[in-house]
Amino acid sequence: MLKLALTFLIIGVVLGLLGFGGIGGAFVGIAKILFFIAIALFLLFLVISLVAGKAVKDAVD
């Protein structure tokens, strides 16, 4: 997902430099949304793994 966000960011910047500010801004906005979704998913999976890791450790002991 971060690759897709980076792709949209690069396309948006190139479009902005070429004078297509409206669509370039839209691409940058999409990149920003994808980036924050990726960060939120990372944090969610981090919390889940920590909780599941404790549950497995407690079950083994």
N, C-alpha and C positions, 0 to 999 in steps of 0.2 A: 504494500500500500504506500510505503514511503517512496518507492521508485515511481509510482504513478503520480504522487504529489510533486516530486521533483520534476517529472516530465511536464506536468501542467505549469509549474512555475517557470521553467525554461521557455516553454512555448509562449506563455503570457508576457515574459520580459522581451522576447524577440518581437512579438506582435506590437508591444508598446513602443519599442525602438523604431519599428517600421511605420509608426503612425496610426496603427489600429488600436487606439486607446480603449475603446469600449469593450471590444472582445478580449483584448489583452487583460483588462481589469477583471473580466469575468473568469478568465483562466486562472489568474492569480487568486481570486476568491475561492475557486474550486480547490486549488492547491492548499489554501489555508484550511479549508474545511476538512480535506483528506488528512492533512497533517494532524489536526486536533483529534480526529477520529482514531488515527493510529496511536497517538499518545494515550488516549482514553483506553483503548483496547490493551495496550501494553500494561498500564496500571491495573486494569481489571484482572488480567492473567497473572500479574505479579502477586496480587492479593490472593487470588485463588490458589496459586501454587504454594504460597506460604501457609495458608490454612490447610491445604491437602497434605503438605509435607509434615505438619505437626500431627495431623490425624494418623498418618502412616507411622510416624515415629512412636506415637502413643500406642498404636496397635501392636507394634513389634516388641516393645518393652514389656 
